[in-house]
Amino acid sequence: MTKPRFNLLIEANHQADDPDGTRRLRLVLKRLLRSFGLRCVTAVPVNVASELEQVAARDRQNDRTVSF
């Protein structure tokens, strides 16, 4: 049986003490993993423009394949 996997895209708001959000992201991931017994398989920075284009392409593909 395969384990379910999810992609999670998180964006941090700007703060003076952590402008790119790295420190806060590490903290929230650590708490999430420890609290719920999860395991991080991969974590990579995302180019927002390319990610939005991929999401739009998936949406267009889903619009073509969904039938009622």
C-alpha positions in Angstrom: 0.0 0.0 0.0 1.4 3.4 -1.0 1.4 6.2 1.5 -0.5 9.4 0.5 1.8 12.3 -0.4 0.9 16.0 -0.7 2.6 19.0 -2.2 2.3 22.0 0.1 3.2 25.5 -1.2 3.8 28.0 1.7 4.6 31.7 1.3 5.9 33.8 4.2 4.9 37.4 4.7 7.8 39.8 5.0 9.2 40.5 8.5 12.2 42.7 9.3 13.9 40.0 11.4 13.3 37.2 8.8 12.9 38.8 5.3 12.8 35.7 3.2 10.8 33.6 5.7 13.4 30.7 6.0 13.6 30.8 9.8 9.8 30.8 10.2 9.4 28.0 7.6 11.9 25.8 9.4 10.2 26.4 12.7 6.7 25.6 11.4 7.9 22.5 9.6 9.7 21.2 12.7 6.6 21.7 14.9 4.3 20.0 12.3 6.6 17.0 11.8 7.1 16.5 15.5 3.5 17.1 16.6 1.9 14.8 14.0 4.6 12.2 13.5 5.2 13.2 9.9 8.3 12.9 7.8 9.6 15.5 5.3 10.6 13.7 2.0 11.8 16.8 0.2 11.8 20.6 0.5 12.8 22.8 -2.3 12.5 26.5 -3.0 10.0 27.3 -5.8 10.2 29.9 -8.6 6.7 31.4 -8.1 6.2 32.4 -11.7 6.9 28.9 -13.0 4.8 27.3 -10.2 1.8 29.5 -11.2 2.2 28.5 -14.8 2.3 24.8 -13.9 -0.9 25.2 -11.8 -2.6 27.0 -14.7 -1.5 24.3 -17.1 -2.9 21.6 -14.8 -6.2 23.5 -14.5 -6.4 23.8 -18.3 -5.7 20.1 -18.6 -8.4 19.3 -15.9 -10.9 21.4 -17.7 -10.4 19.4 -20.8 -10.6 16.0 -19.1 -13.5 16.5 -16.8 -16.9 15.5 -18.1 -20.3 15.4 -16.5 
